[in-house]
Amino acid sequence: MLPQETYDRGSVPPSPRRGRGRGTDAAAAAGEERRARDLHGLAHRAVCGVIRATGPEHDAQATDDVRNSLGDLCDGAHATGVTPEQMLVVLKRAWREVPEARRASQEDEGVLLAQVVTLCIKEFFSPQRRR
């Protein structure tokens, strides 16, 4: 389980798989920052897609777009070595940043977020996403 710490927007919680205590040079740190921003961007895009798909003008294409954007987020997480737990932290952070996601009642928002998390976990562990 991840420690109860707050992470800056665009950062990814530290991976328990990565060695601790090793020195990190500036290039590696810059690369990590870029990957974190990229992953956050994918999460933000997925959240916006979910909001569009649940709005009054949603259609079947919107549902496919949600699955595709969550798949892109999962692919990005796999490519950067981010754990599923870390990916969900990034997704939930992006969720809180999109005002439209918070316009529903707390109960409706909680149900929708739970569905998104479930879809995201299924996508992360689907055979075509595992690398």
N, CA, C and O atoms as a MOPAC input file, in Angstrom:
PM7 MOZYME 1SCF
protein

 N      0.84800 1    -1.17500 1     0.00000 1
 C      0.00000 1     0.00000 1     0.00000 1
 C      0.89200 1     1.23700 1     0.00000 1
 O      1.95600 1     1.24400 1     0.62100 1
 N      0.46100 1     2.26600 1    -0.68800 1
 C      1.23200 1     3.49800 1    -0.77200 1
 C      1.11300 1     4.29600 1     0.51600 1
 O      0.05900 1     4.29000 1     1.15000 1
 N      2.18000 1     4.98200 1     0.91100 1
 C      2.08800 1     5.81700 1     2.11100 1
 C      1.11000 1     6.94800 1     1.88600 1
 O      0.88100 1     7.36600 1     0.75100 1
 N      0.53800 1     7.44100 1     2.96400 1
 C     -0.43700 1     8.53100 1     2.89100 1
 C      0.30800 1     9.85000 1     2.76000 1
 O      0.41900 1    10.60400 1     3.72600 1
 N      0.81900 1    10.13100 1     1.56500 1
 C      1.53000 1    11.36400 1     1.29500 1
 C      0.79600 1    12.10800 1     0.19500 1
 O      0.02000 1    11.51600 1    -0.55500 1
 N      1.03800 1    13.37800 1     0.10500 1
 C      0.46600 1    14.17700 1    -0.95700 1
 C      1.53900 1    14.40000 1    -2.00300 1
 O      2.67700 1    14.73400 1    -1.67400 1
 N      1.18000 1    14.21700 1    -3.24900 1
 C      2.11900 1    14.39600 1    -4.34200 1
 C      1.69500 1    15.59300 1    -5.17100 1
 O      0.50400 1    15.86300 1    -5.32300 1
 N      2.66100 1    16.30000 1    -5.69800 1
 C      2.37500 1    17.45200 1    -6.54700 1
 C      1.68900 1    17.00300 1    -7.82000 1
 O      1.84700 1    15.86500 1    -8.26300 1
 N      0.91000 1    17.92900 1    -8.41300 1
 C      0.25500 1    17.66200 1    -9.68100 1
 C      1.32500 1    17.28800 1   -10.70400 1
 O      2.35500 1    17.95300 1   -10.81300 1
 N      1.07400 1    16.24000 1   -11.43400 1
 C      2.00900 1    15.82700 1   -12.46400 1
 C      3.10100 1    14.90200 1   -11.95900 1
 O      3.93400 1    14.46300 1   -12.75100 1
 N      3.12700 1    14.59300 1   -10.68600 1
 C      4.13900 1    13.67300 1   -10.19300 1
 C      3.50700 1    12.30600 1    -9.99100 1
 O      2.30000 1    12.18100 1    -9.78300 1
 N      4.32800 1    11.31600 1   -10.05500 1
 C      3.87800 1     9.94900 1    -9.83600 1
 C      4.45900 1     9.51100 1    -8.51100 1
 O      5.64300 1     9.73500 1    -8.25800 1
 N      3.65300 1     8.88800 1    -7.64800 1
 C      4.18500 1     8.41100 1    -6.37700 1
 C      5.38900 1     7.50900 1    -6.61600 1
 O      5.44300 1     6.83300 1    -7.64300 1
 N      6.34600 1     7.47800 1    -5.70800 1
 C      7.53600 1     6.65600 1    -5.90400 1
 C      7.17100 1     5.18600 1    -6.02400 1
 O      6.28700 1     4.69400 1    -5.32300 1
 N      7.84700 1     4.50500 1    -6.90100 1
 C      7.57700 1     3.09700 1    -7.12000 1
 C      8.26500 1     2.25000 1    -6.06100 1
 O      9.45300 1     2.43000 1    -5.79400 1
 N      7.52000 1     1.32400 1    -5.45400 1
 C      8.16200 1     0.43900 1    -4.48600 1
 C      9.12100 1    -0.52900 1    -5.16800 1
 O      9.96200 1    -1.13500 1    -4.50400 1
 N      9.00400 1    -0.68400 1    -6.50600 1
 C      9.86700 1    -1.60100 1    -7.25200 1
 C     11.23900 1    -0.99700 1    -7.53800 1
 O     12.20900 1    -1.72900 1    -7.73200 1
 N     11.32400 1     0.31000 1    -7.56300 1
 C     12.59000 1     0.95800 1    -7.89700 1
 C     13.48700 1     0.96700 1    -6.67000 1
 O     13.01700 1     1.07900 1    -5.53800 1
 N     14.76700 1     0.84800 1    -6.91200 1
 C     15.73400 1     0.85100 1    -5.82400 1
 C     15.73600 1     2.17600 1    -5.09800 1
 O     15.65100 1     3.23800 1    -5.71600 1
 N     15.83200 1     2.11200 1    -3.80800 1
 C     15.88800 1     3.33100 1    -3.00900 1
 C     17.32400 1     3.54200 1    -2.58100 1
 O     18.09000 1     2.59100 1    -2.42700 1
 N     17.67300 1     4.78500 1    -2.39400 1
 C     18.99800 1     5.09200 1    -1.93300 1
 C     20.00800 1     5.25600 1    -3.05100 1
 O     21.15500 1     5.62000 1    -2.79300 1
 N     19.60900 1     4.99800 1    -4.28100 1
 C     20.51300 1     5.18900 1    -5.40500 1
 C     20.50000 1     6.65200 1    -5.80800 1
 O     19.46600 1     7.31500 1    -5.73000 1
 N     21.61800 1     7.14200 1    -6.22700 1
 C     21.70500 1     8.52400 1    -6.68400 1
 C     20.98100 1     8.69000 1    -8.00600 1
 O     20.98600 1     7.78600 1    -8.84100 1
 N     20.36300 1     9.83700 1    -8.19400 1
 C     19.65300 1    10.10900 1    -9.42800 1
 C     20.26800 1    11.32800 1   -10.05900 1
 O     20.38900 1    12.36700 1    -9.40900 1
 N     20.66500 1    11.22800 1   -11.32400 1
 C     21.23400 1    12.39900 1   -11.96700 1
 C     20.13800 1    13.27700 1   -12.55600 1
 O     18.97600 1    12.87300 1   -12.60900 1
 N     20.49900 1    14.45800 1   -12.99100 1
 C     19.52100 1    15.44400 1   -13.46800 1
 C     18.75500 1    14.94500 1   -14.68600 1
 O     17.55800 1    15.20400 1   -14.80500 1
 N     19.41400 1    14.24200 1   -15.58200 1
 C     18.73900 1    13.74400 1   -16.79100 1
 C     17.66700 1    12.72000 1   -16.43600 1
 O     16.57400 1    12.73200 1   -17.00200 1
 N     17.98300 1    11.84700 1   -15.50800 1
 C     16.99600 1    10.84600 1   -15.09000 1
 C     15.81400 1    11.51500 1   -14.40600 1
 O     14.66500 1    11.13000 1   -14.62400 1
 N     16.09100 1    12.50800 1   -13.58400 1
 C     15.01900 1    13.23000 1   -12.89400 1
 C     14.13700 1    13.96400 1   -13.88700 1
 O     12.91500 1    13.98200 1   -13.73600 1
 N     14.74200 1    14.57100 1   -14.90000 1
 C     13.97000 1    15.28300 1   -15.92000 1
 C     13.10900 1    14.30200 1   -16.70900 1
 O     11.96400 1    14.60800 1   -17.04200 1
 N     13.65000 1    13.13700 1   -17.00500 1
 C     12.88300 1    12.11700 1   -17.71900 1
 C     11.70700 1    11.62500 1   -16.90400 1
 O     10.61500 1    11.41100 1   -17.43200 1
 N     11.93600 1    11.44900 1   -15.62400 1
 C     10.86200 1    11.02300 1   -14.71900 1
 C      9.75200 1    12.07600 1   -14.67000 1
 O      8.56700 1    11.74500 1   -14.70000 1
 N     10.14800 1    13.33400 1   -14.59700 1
 C      9.16700 1    14.42500 1   -14.57700 1
 C      8.34300 1    14.44800 1   -15.85600 1
 O      7.12400 1    14.61600 1   -15.81300 1
 N      9.00400 1    14.28000 1   -16.98300 1
 C      8.30900 1    14.28600 1   -18.28000 1
 C      7.32500 1    13.12400 1   -18.35700 1
 O      6.19200 1    13.30000 1   -18.80700 1
 N      7.74400 1    11.95100 1   -17.92800 1
 C      6.85100 1    10.78500 1   -17.95300 1
 C      5.65900 1    10.99700 1   -17.03600 1
 O      4.54000 1    10.60500 1   -17.37000 1
 N      5.88900 1    11.61400 1   -15.88500 1
 C      4.79000 1    11.89600 1   -14.95100 1
 C      3.79500 1    12.86600 1   -15.57500 1
 O      2.58500 1    12.67200 1   -15.45500 1
 N      4.29200 1    13.91200 1   -16.24200 1
 C      3.38700 1    14.87700 1   -16.90200 1
 C      2.60800 1    14.19800 1   -18.01800 1
 O      1.41300 1    14.43800 1   -18.18600 1
 N      3.29400 1    13.34600 1   -18.78200 1
 C      2.61300 1    12.62900 1   -19.86200 1
 C      1.50500 1    11.73600 1   -19.31300 1
 O      0.40100 1    11.70200 1   -19.85700 1
 N      1.80100 1    11.01800 1   -18.24100 1
 C      0.80800 1    10.12700 1   -17.64100 1
 C     -0.35800 1    10.93500 1   -17.07900 1
 O     -1.51500 1    10.53800 1   -17.21600 1
 N     -0.05600 1    12.05400 1   -16.45500 1
 C     -1.11700 1    12.91400 1   -15.92900 1
 C     -1.98400 1    13.42900 1   -17.07300 1
 O     -3.20500 1    13.48800 1   -16.93300 1
 N     -1.38500 1    13.80100 1   -18.19200 1
 C     -2.14800 1    14.25800 1   -19.35700 1
 C     -3.07900 1    13.17800 1   -19.87900 1
 O     -4.22000 1    13.46100 1   -20.24200 1
 N     -2.59800 1    11.93800 1   -19.91900 1
 C     -3.44400 1    10.82300 1   -20.35300 1
 C     -4.60200 1    10.61200 1   -19.38000 1
 O     -5.72700 1    10.33800 1   -19.79900 1
 N     -4.32600 1    10.74000 1   -18.08900 1
 C     -5.38800 1    10.58000 1   -17.08600 1
 C     -6.42100 1    11.69300 1   -17.22300 1
 O     -7.62300 1    11.44300 1   -17.13400 1
 N     -5.95900 1    12.90700 1   -17.43700 1
 C     -6.86900 1    14.04700 1   -17.59700 1
 C     -7.75500 1    13.84300 1   -18.82100 1
 O     -8.95700 1    14.10200 1   -18.76800 1
 N     -7.17000 1    13.38000 1   -19.91800 1
 C     -7.94000 1    13.11300 1   -21.13700 1
 C     -8.98900 1    12.02700 1   -20.88900 1
 O    -10.11200 1    12.12400 1   -21.38500 1
 N     -8.63100 1    11.00600 1   -20.13100 1
 C     -9.57900 1     9.92900 1   -19.82600 1
 C    -10.74400 1    10.45500 1   -18.99500 1
 O    -11.89600 1    10.10200 1   -19.24700 1
 N    -10.45000 1    11.29900 1   -18.00300 1
 C    -11.51400 1    11.85500 1   -17.15300 1
 C    -12.45600 1    12.71700 1   -17.99100 1
 O    -13.67500 1    12.61600 1   -17.85200 1
 N    -11.90600 1    13.55700 1   -18.85100 1
 C    -12.74700 1    14.39800 1   -19.70700 1
 C    -13.61400 1    13.53200 1   -20.62000 1
 O    -14.76900 1    13.87100 1   -20.87700 1
 N    -13.07500 1    12.42900 1   -21.10600 1
 C    -13.85200 1    11.51400 1   -21.93000 1
 C    -14.99500 1    10.87900 1   -21.16800 1
 O    -16.08900 1    10.70500 1   -21.70500 1
 N    -14.74200 1    10.53100 1   -19.91500 1
 C    -15.79100 1     9.95300 1   -19.07100 1
 C    -16.91300 1    10.96700 1   -18.88500 1
 O    -18.09000 1    10.61800 1   -18.98500 1
 N    -16.55900 1    12.20600 1   -18.61800 1
 C    -17.57100 1    13.24400 1   -18.40500 1
 C    -18.41200 1    13.42200 1   -19.67000 1
 O    -19.63600 1    13.52900 1   -19.58900 1
 N    -17.76500 1    13.45300 1   -20.83600 1
 C    -18.51600 1    13.57900 1   -22.09700 1
 C    -19.42700 1    12.37400 1   -22.30900 1
 O    -20.56300 1    12.51600 1   -22.76100 1
 N    -18.91700 1    11.18400 1   -21.97900 1
 C    -19.68900 1     9.95500 1   -22.20900 1
 C    -20.89200 1     9.84400 1   -21.28600 1
 O    -21.84300 1     9.13000 1   -21.60200 1
 N    -20.87100 1    10.52700 1   -20.16500 1
 C    -21.99700 1    10.44900 1   -19.24100 1
 C    -22.91700 1    11.65400 1   -19.35600 1
 O    -23.93000 1    11.73900 1   -18.66300 1
 N    -22.56400 1    12.57600 1   -20.22700 1
 C    -23.39400 1    13.76700 1   -20.42700 1
 C    -24.61500 1    13.46100 1   -21.27100 1
 O    -24.77700 1    12.34100 1   -21.75500 1
 N    -25.48000 1    14.45600 1   -21.44900 1
 C    -26.73100 1    14.24300 1   -22.18300 1
 C    -26.52000 1    13.94500 1   -23.67000 1
 O    -27.38900 1    13.34700 1   -24.30600 1
 N    -25.38100 1    14.35500 1   -24.23000 1
 C    -25.15300 1    14.13300 1   -25.66700 1
 C    -24.28800 1    12.91000 1   -25.94500 1
 O    -23.74600 1    12.78500 1   -27.04300 1
 N    -24.14500 1    12.00400 1   -24.97900 1
 C    -23.25200 1    10.86400 1   -25.20600 1
 C    -23.82400 1     9.90300 1   -26.23300 1
 O    -25.03300 1     9.84800 1   -26.45700 1
 N    -22.93200 1     9.15400 1   -26.84800 1
 C    -23.32500 1     8.14900 1   -27.82500 1
 C    -22.35900 1     6.96900 1   -27.72400 1
 O    -21.48300 1     6.95100 1   -26.86000 1
 N    -22.51800 1     6.00100 1   -28.59400 1
 C    -21.66500 1     4.81000 1   -28.54800 1
 C    -20.20500 1     5.17600 1   -28.78900 1
 O    -19.30900 1     4.56900 1   -28.20200 1
 N    -19.95900 1     6.16600 1   -29.64900 1
 C    -18.58500 1     6.59200 1   -29.91400 1
 C    -17.92100 1     7.11600 1   -28.64200 1
 O    -16.73700 1     6.87400 1   -28.41100 1
 N    -18.68600 1     7.83400 1   -27.81800 1
 C    -18.13500 1     8.36500 1   -26.56900 1
 C    -17.70000 1     7.22800 1   -25.65300 1
 O    -16.66800 1     7.32900 1   -24.98900 1
 N    -18.47100 1     6.15200 1   -25.61100 1
 C    -18.11700 1     5.00100 1   -24.77900 1
 C    -16.82900 1     4.36200 1   -25.27900 1
 O    -15.96800 1     3.99400 1   -24.48100 1
 N    -16.69200 1     4.23000 1   -26.58600 1
 C    -15.44900 1     3.69500 1   -27.16200 1
 C    -14.27400 1     4.61700 1   -26.86300 1
 O    -13.17100 1     4.15100 1   -26.57900 1
 N    -14.50900 1     5.91500 1   -26.92700 1
 C    -13.45800 1     6.88900 1   -26.63200 1
 C    -12.97100 1     6.74500 1   -25.19200 1
 O    -11.77600 1     6.86300 1   -24.92100 1
 N    -13.90100 1     6.49100 1   -24.26800 1
 C    -13.51600 1     6.30300 1   -22.85800 1
 C    -12.60600 1     5.09500 1   -22.73500 1
 O    -11.54300 1     5.16900 1   -22.12000 1
 N    -13.02100 1     3.99200 1   -23.31400 1
 C    -12.21800 1     2.76900 1   -23.23400 1
 C    -10.84000 1     2.99200 1   -23.86900 1
 O     -9.82600 1     2.54400 1   -23.33400 1
 N    -10.81000 1     3.68000 1   -25.00200 1
 C     -9.53600 1     3.94800 1   -25.66600 1
 C     -8.64200 1     4.86000 1   -24.83300 1
 O     -7.43900 1     4.62200 1   -24.73200 1
 N     -9.21800 1     5.90100 1   -24.23700 1
 C     -8.39100 1     6.81600 1   -23.44800 1
 C     -7.90500 1     6.15100 1   -22.15800 1
 O     -6.78600 1     6.41100 1   -21.71700 1
 N     -8.73400 1     5.29600 1   -21.55000 1
 C     -8.26600 1     4.53800 1   -20.38600 1
 C     -7.18100 1     3.54600 1   -20.80700 1
 O     -6.22100 1     3.31300 1   -20.07200 1
 N     -7.34500 1     2.96800 1   -21.99000 1
 C     -6.31200 1     2.07000 1   -22.52500 1
 C     -5.00100 1     2.79900 1   -22.75500 1
 O     -3.93100 1     2.26100 1   -22.47000 1
 N     -5.07700 1     4.02900 1   -23.27300 1
 C     -3.86700 1     4.82700 1   -23.47000 1
 C     -3.18300 1     5.11000 1   -22.13400 1
 O     -1.95800 1     5.05600 1   -22.03000 1
 N     -3.98800 1     5.41100 1   -21.11400 1
 C     -3.44200 1     5.64500 1   -19.78100 1
 C     -2.73000 1     4.38400 1   -19.28400 1
 O     -1.62400 1     4.46000 1   -18.75000 1
 N     -3.35900 1     3.24600 1   -19.45900 1
 C     -2.75900 1     1.98200 1   -19.00900 1
 C     -1.48000 1     1.67100 1   -19.78900 1
 O     -0.49100 1     1.22500 1   -19.20800 1
 N     -1.49800 1     1.90300 1   -21.09600 1
 C     -0.29400 1     1.69300 1   -21.90200 1
 C      0.83900 1     2.59700 1   -21.41400 1
 O      1.98800 1     2.16800 1   -21.31000 1
 N      0.49700 1     3.85600 1   -21.11700 1
 C      1.50400 1     4.78100 1   -20.60000 1
 C      2.05900 1     4.32400 1   -19.26700 1
 O      3.25700 1     4.44700 1   -19.01000 1
 N      1.18500 1     3.79400 1   -18.41600 1
 C      1.63500 1     3.29300 1   -17.11600 1
 C      2.56300 1     2.09300 1   -17.30300 1
 O      3.60900 1     2.00700 1   -16.65900 1
 N      2.18100 1     1.17300 1   -18.18000 1
 C      3.03400 1     0.00700 1   -18.44200 1
 C      4.38500 1     0.44700 1   -18.99000 1
 O      5.42500 1    -0.05400 1   -18.56200 1
 N      4.37300 1     1.37700 1   -19.93100 1
 C      5.60700 1     1.81200 1   -20.59200 1
 C      6.57800 1     2.48800 1   -19.62900 1
 O      7.79000 1     2.44200 1   -19.83500 1
 N      6.05600 1     3.10700 1   -18.59400 1
 C      6.91700 1     3.82900 1   -17.65500 1
 C      7.15900 1     3.07400 1   -16.36100 1
 O      7.80700 1     3.59600 1   -15.45400 1
 N      6.65200 1     1.86100 1   -16.26100 1
 C      6.87900 1     1.06300 1   -15.06700 1
 C      6.05000 1     1.49100 1   -13.87200 1
 O      6.39700 1     1.19200 1   -12.73000 1
 N      4.95200 1     2.19100 1   -14.13200 1
 C      4.08300 1     2.65200 1   -13.05000 1
 C      3.19000 1     1.49000 1   -12.62500 1
 O      2.63600 1     0.77700 1   -13.46100 1
 N      3.06300 1     1.31400 1   -11.32600 1
 C      2.22300 1     0.24100 1   -10.80400 1
 C      0.74600 1     0.61900 1   -10.96700 1
 O      0.43200 1     1.79500 1   -11.15400 1
 N     -0.16400 1    -0.35900 1   -10.90000 1
 C     -1.58700 1    -0.02900 1   -11.00300 1
 C     -2.03000 1     0.93200 1    -9.90300 1
 O     -2.85600 1     1.81400 1   -10.13900 1
 N     -1.48400 1     0.76200 1    -8.71100 1
 C     -1.85100 1     1.65400 1    -7.61000 1
 C     -1.43100 1     3.09500 1    -7.90700 1
 O     -2.19100 1     4.03400 1    -7.66600 1
 N     -0.23400 1     3.25800 1    -8.42500 1
 C      0.25500 1     4.59000 1    -8.76600 1
 C     -0.59400 1     5.20700 1    -9.87800 1
 O     -0.90200 1     6.39800 1    -9.84300 1
 N     -0.96900 1     4.39000 1   -10.86100 1
 C     -1.79300 1     4.87000 1   -11.96500 1
 C     -3.14000 1     5.36800 1   -11.43600 1
 O     -3.64300 1     6.39600 1   -11.89100 1
 N     -3.71900 1     4.65000 1   -10.48800 1
 C     -5.00500 1     5.07000 1    -9.93300 1
 C     -4.87700 1     6.36300 1    -9.12400 1
 O     -5.80200 1     7.17500 1    -9.10400 1
 N     -3.74200 1     6.55600 1    -8.46100 1
 C     -3.51000 1     7.82000 1    -7.75900 1
 C     -3.51600 1     8.97100 1    -8.76600 1
 O     -4.13000 1    10.01100 1    -8.53000 1
 N     -2.82800 1     8.77200 1    -9.88500 1
 C     -2.77500 1     9.80300 1   -10.92800 1
 C     -4.17500 1    10.04000 1   -11.50700 1
 O     -4.57200 1    11.18700 1   -11.71400 1
 N     -4.91800 1     8.96700 1   -11.76700 1
 C     -6.27200 1     9.08500 1   -12.31000 1
 C     -7.18300 1     9.85100 1   -11.34700 1
 O     -7.92400 1    10.74000 1   -11.76800 1
 N     -7.12900 1     9.51400 1   -10.07800 1
 C     -7.99300 1    10.18800 1    -9.09000 1
 C     -7.59300 1    11.65000 1    -8.91000 1
 O     -8.44700 1    12.50400 1    -8.67200 1
 N     -6.30400 1    11.93700 1    -9.02300 1
 C     -5.85400 1    13.33100 1    -8.94900 1
 C     -6.42000 1    14.11800 1   -10.13200 1
 O     -6.90700 1    15.23700 1    -9.96900 1
 N     -6.35200 1    13.52300 1   -11.31800 1
 C     -6.89900 1    14.18600 1   -12.50700 1
 C     -8.40500 1    14.36700 1   -12.35900 1
 O     -8.94800 1    15.38900 1   -12.77900 1
 N     -9.07900 1    13.40000 1   -11.77400 1
 C    -10.52600 1    13.47900 1   -11.55700 1
 C    -10.87600 1    14.70700 1   -10.71800 1
 O    -11.81600 1    15.43800 1   -11.03000 1
 N    -10.11100 1    14.92200 1    -9.65700 1
 C    -10.37300 1    16.06200 1    -8.76800 1
 C    -10.12200 1    17.40200 1    -9.45700 1
 O    -10.67700 1    18.42300 1    -9.05000 1
 N     -9.29600 1    17.40200 1   -10.48800 1
 C     -8.93900 1    18.65000 1   -11.17200 1
 C     -9.95100 1    19.06900 1   -12.23600 1
 O     -9.91600 1    20.21000 1   -12.69700 1
 N    -10.83900 1    18.18000 1   -12.63000 1
 C    -11.82200 1    18.49100 1   -13.67400 1
 C    -13.12000 1    18.92600 1   -12.99600 1
 O    -13.80500 1    18.10400 1   -12.38800 1
 N    -13.46400 1    20.21400 1   -13.09400 1
 C    -14.64900 1    20.72300 1   -12.38700 1
 C    -15.93000 1    19.97200 1   -12.73300 1
 O    -16.77100 1    19.75200 1   -11.86100 1
 N    -16.08500 1    19.57800 1   -13.98900 1
 C    -17.30200 1    18.88000 1   -14.40700 1
 C    -17.46800 1    17.55300 1   -13.67500 1
 O    -18.59200 1    17.08400 1   -13.49400 1
 N    -16.37300 1    16.95100 1   -13.25600 1
 C    -16.44300 1    15.66700 1   -12.54700 1
 C    -17.04300 1    15.83800 1   -11.15400 1
 O    -17.56400 1    14.88400 1   -10.57600 1
 N    -16.97100 1    17.04700 1   -10.62200 1
 C    -17.46500 1    17.28400 1    -9.26800 1
 C    -18.85000 1    17.91600 1    -9.25000 1
 O    -19.35400 1    18.24900 1    -8.17800 1
 N    -19.47200 1    18.08800 1   -10.40400 1
 C    -20.78600 1    18.73900 1   -10.45400 1
 C    -21.92200 1    17.81300 1   -10.05900 1
 O    -22.99000 1    18.28600 1    -9.66900 1
 N    -21.72400 1    16.54200 1   -10.14800 1
 C    -22.76500 1    15.58700 1    -9.75100 1
 C    -22.81700 1    15.52800 1    -8.22800 1
 O    -21.92400 1    16.02700 1    -7.54400 1
 N    -23.85900 1    14.91900 1    -7.71800 1
 C    -23.93700 1    14.72800 1    -6.27100 1
 C    -22.76400 1    13.84600 1    -5.85100 1
 O    -22.21200 1    13.10900 1    -6.66900 1
 N    -22.39200 1    13.92100 1    -4.59500 1
 C    -21.26100 1    13.12000 1    -4.12400 1
 C    -21.50500 1    11.63800 1    -4.34300 1
 O    -20.58500 1    10.89500 1    -4.68600 1
 N    -22.72800 1    11.21300 1    -4.14800 1
 C    -23.05000 1     9.79600 1    -4.33400 1
 C    -22.88100 1     9.39600 1    -5.78900 1
 O    -22.25400 1     8.37800 1    -6.08300 1
 N    -23.44100 1    10.19800 1    -6.72000 1
 C    -23.31600 1     9.89700 1    -8.15100 1
 C    -21.85900 1     9.95200 1    -8.59000 1
 O    -21.40400 1     9.11600 1    -9.37100 1
 N    -21.13200 1    10.94600 1    -8.08100 1
 C    -19.72100 1    11.07100 1    -8.42900 1
 C    -18.94600 1     9.85100 1    -7.95500 1
 O    -18.10100 1     9.32600 1    -8.68000 1
 N    -19.23500 1     9.39700 1    -6.72900 1
 C    -18.55200 1     8.22600 1    -6.18900 1
 C    -18.82200 1     6.97400 1    -6.99300 1
 O    -17.92100 1     6.16900 1    -7.22500 1
 N    -20.06900 1     6.80800 1    -7.41900 1
 C    -20.44200 1     5.64200 1    -8.23000 1
 C    -19.72900 1     5.69700 1    -9.57700 1
 O    -19.18400 1     4.69400 1   -10.03600 1
 N    -19.73300 1     6.86600 1   -10.20500 1
 C    -19.08300 1     7.00500 1   -11.50600 1
 C    -17.57900 1     6.78300 1   -11.39700 1
 O    -16.99600 1     6.07200 1   -12.21500 1
 N    -16.95600 1     7.37900 1   -10.40400 1
 C    -15.51700 1     7.18800 1   -10.22000 1
 C    -15.19800 1     5.71400 1    -9.96600 1
 O    -14.20600 1     5.20300 1   -10.48600 1
 N    -16.01300 1     5.03700 1    -9.18700 1
 C    -15.78800 1     3.60500 1    -8.93200 1
 C    -15.87100 1     2.80500 1   -10.22600 1
 O    -15.08200 1     1.88300 1   -10.43500 1
 N    -16.81600 1     3.14800 1   -11.09400 1
 C    -16.92500 1     2.46400 1   -12.38800 1
 C    -15.69600 1     2.72500 1   -13.25100 1
 O    -15.19500 1     1.82100 1   -13.92000 1
 N    -15.21800 1     3.96000 1   -13.23300 1
 C    -14.02600 1     4.31200 1   -14.02000 1
 C    -12.80900 1     3.55600 1   -13.49500 1
 O    -12.01300 1     3.03500 1   -14.27700 1
 N    -12.66600 1     3.49800 1   -12.18100 1
 C    -11.54700 1     2.77000 1   -11.58000 1
 C    -11.61200 1     1.29400 1   -11.97300 1
 O    -10.59400 1     0.69800 1   -12.32500 1
 N    -12.79600 1     0.71100 1   -11.91400 1
 C    -12.96300 1    -0.69800 1   -12.29600 1
 C    -12.56700 1    -0.91400 1   -13.75500 1
 O    -11.83500 1    -1.85300 1   -14.06900 1
 N    -13.05200 1    -0.04400 1   -14.64700 1
 C    -12.68300 1    -0.14700 1   -16.06700 1
 C    -11.18000 1    -0.01900 1   -16.24900 1
 O    -10.57800 1    -0.75600 1   -17.03000 1
 N    -10.58500 1     0.90500 1   -15.53600 1
 C     -9.15600 1     1.15000 1   -15.65900 1
 C     -8.35200 1    -0.07700 1   -15.20700 1
 O     -7.37800 1    -0.45500 1   -15.85800 1
 N     -8.75300 1    -0.68400 1   -14.11700 1
 C     -8.06500 1    -1.88700 1   -13.62700 1
 C     -8.20400 1    -3.01600 1   -14.64400 1
 O     -7.23800 1    -3.72700 1   -14.92300 1
 N     -9.40600 1    -3.18100 1   -15.19600 1
 C     -9.60400 1    -4.23400 1   -16.21000 1
 C     -8.71500 1    -3.97700 1   -17.41800 1
 O     -8.10600 1    -4.90400 1   -17.95300 1
 N     -8.63900 1    -2.72300 1   -17.85000 1
 C     -7.78800 1    -2.38700 1   -18.99500 1
 C     -6.31700 1    -2.63600 1   -18.66900 1
 O     -5.57600 1    -3.16200 1   -19.50000 1
 N     -5.89200 1    -2.26200 1   -17.46300 1
 C     -4.48600 1    -2.41700 1   -17.08000 1
 C     -4.06300 1    -3.88700 1   -17.14700 1
 O     -2.97000 1    -4.20700 1   -17.61400 1
 N     -4.93800 1    -4.77300 1   -16.67500 1
 C     -4.59800 1    -6.18200 1   -16.61100 1
 C     -5.08700 1    -7.00100 1   -17.81200 1
 O     -4.92700 1    -8.22100 1   -17.82800 1
 N     -5.67800 1    -6.34500 1   -18.81300 1
 C     -6.14000 1    -7.10100 1   -19.97500 1
 C     -4.91900 1    -7.66600 1   -20.71900 1
 O     -3.85700 1    -7.04300 1   -20.72800 1
 N     -5.06700 1    -8.83400 1   -21.33700 1
 C     -3.92500 1    -9.48900 1   -21.99500 1
 C     -3.23700 1    -8.60000 1   -23.04900 1
 O     -2.01300 1    -8.64300 1   -23.17000 1
 N     -3.98400 1    -7.80900 1   -23.80000 1
 C     -3.33800 1    -6.99600 1   -24.82900 1
 C     -2.56100 1    -5.81200 1   -24.23400 1
 O     -1.77800 1    -5.18800 1   -24.95000 1
 N     -2.75000 1    -5.48600 1   -22.96400 1
 C     -2.04300 1    -4.36800 1   -22.33600 1
 C     -0.79700 1    -4.83800 1   -21.58200 1
 O      0.11700 1    -4.04300 1   -21.35700 1
 N     -0.74300 1    -6.09800 1   -21.19300 1
 C      0.40000 1    -6.57900 1   -20.42300 1
 C      1.61900 1    -6.66800 1   -21.31700 1
 O      1.57500 1    -7.21200 1   -22.42000 1
 N      2.70900 1    -6.11800 1   -20.80500 1
 C      3.95400 1    -6.14500 1   -21.59900 1
 C      5.09200 1    -6.56000 1   -20.73900 1
 O      6.22500 1    -6.64500 1   -21.21400 1

